[in-house]
Amino acid sequence: MIFRNKIHISKKESHETKYWLELLAHTEPNFKKELRILWKECNELTMIFGKILSSIKQNSKI
């Protein structure tokens, strides 16, 4: 249960980071390329955390 909660928090944090990176990219176009790389990394983490959560959910039903 504690692990699931920590993963859920991590997913929310990475999703929020994507949001702030998007805002920063709009305000600082000079750093758009670097911010895009960071955004992709956060997106991958968000998807990984989501998969972990869905696996935990499936395994808890068994």
LUMLUM-679770 format. One line per field, with one value per residue: y, z, x of N, C-alpha, C in turn. Coordinates in pm, whole numbers. Atoms other than C-alpha are relative to their C-alpha. Layout:
n.north c(Y|...)
n.up c(Z|...)
n.east c(X|...)
ca.north c(Y|...)
ca.up c(Z|...)
ca.east c(X|...)
c.north c(Y|...)
c.up c(Z|...)
c.east c(X|...)
***
This chain:
n.north c(-119|-116|-8|-51|-143|-72|0|-92|-136|-22|-22|-135|-98|-5|-65|-143|-50|-19|-124|-114|-5|-59|-145|-57|0|-112|-128|-4|75|32|128|94|130|67|27|110|122|25|34|139|83|1|75|141|34|3|125|110|1|44|145|64|-8|93|136|21|14|132|104|1|65|146)
n.up c(0|-6|129|97|-26|44|147|40|-22|101|128|-4|4|135|84|-30|56|143|12|-22|112|112|-26|15|143|61|-45|35|125|25|-64|40|35|-124|-77|67|-44|-138|4|45|-112|-96|58|-15|-141|-27|56|-80|-126|30|23|-131|-73|59|-35|-141|-7|55|-90|-126|28|11)
n.east c(82|-89|-68|96|19|-121|1|106|-53|-104|68|58|-110|-57|101|-6|-126|26|76|-89|-95|73|11|-133|-32|73|-54|-142|-15|-141|-32|105|-57|-38|121|70|-68|43|142|10|-44|110|109|-36|17|143|52|-54|73|136|-3|-22|127|98|-44|34|145|33|-50|76|129|-23)
ca.north c(0|244|159|224|561|664|564|755|1067|1026|1004|1320|1504|1406|1512|1849|1889|1840|2123|2361|2267|2355|2694|2759|2668|2929|3200|3111|3010|3010|2697|2517|2238|2156|2180|1944|1682|1719|1707|1378|1234|1336|1189|856|859|937|641|411|511|461|111|23|143|-57|-368|-325|-288|-603|-806|-702|-844|-1189)
ca.up c(0|87|-236|-442|-275|-342|-709|-736|-591|-827|-1125|-1019|-967|-1309|-1470|-1295|-1404|-1766|-1720|-1583|-1859|-2117|-1952|-1938|-2306|-2394|-2192|-2285|-2654|-2651|-2433|-2619|-2748|-2405|-2241|-2501|-2406|-2038|-2122|-2309|-2011|-1776|-2015|-2013|-1633|-1619|-1845|-1643|-1317|-1477|-1590|-1243|-1092|-1339|-1271|-898|-948|-1165|-923|-624|-796|-828)
ca.east c(0|280|464|150|101|462|431|104|267|563|327|145|475|610|281|302|665|554|306|572|816|549|491|863|900|636|806|1166|1174|1557|1554|1276|1501|1643|1302|1156|1416|1324|952|999|1186|903|650|835|843|472|398|626|459|118|212|341|12|-197|15|-31|-404|-422|-213|-422|-735|-576)
c.north c(126|19|61|150|83|8|97|146|33|28|140|107|10|65|152|63|23|131|122|12|61|152|69|8|115|135|17|-80|-39|-137|-111|-140|-79|-39|-115|-134|-37|-41|-146|-96|-10|-81|-151|-46|-10|-130|-122|-12|-47|-150|-75|0|-97|-145|-33|-25|-138|-111|-6|-66|-151|-67)
c.up c(0|-133|-106|17|-47|-152|-51|14|-106|-137|-6|-12|-141|-97|22|-58|-150|-25|13|-111|-123|18|-21|-147|-72|38|-38|-127|-30|55|-40|-28|125|84|-62|41|141|5|-42|112|106|-52|12|144|38|-51|79|132|-20|-22|131|79|-56|30|145|15|-49|95|131|-19|-2|133)
c.east c(87|71|-91|-21|120|7|-105|46|106|-61|-59|108|61|-98|2|128|-14|-73|91|104|-67|-12|135|41|-70|61|148|26|146|39|-97|54|36|-122|-80|60|-45|-148|-19|40|-110|-119|26|-18|-147|-61|49|-76|-144|-8|21|-131|-103|39|-32|-150|-44|42|-78|-137|14|-7)
***
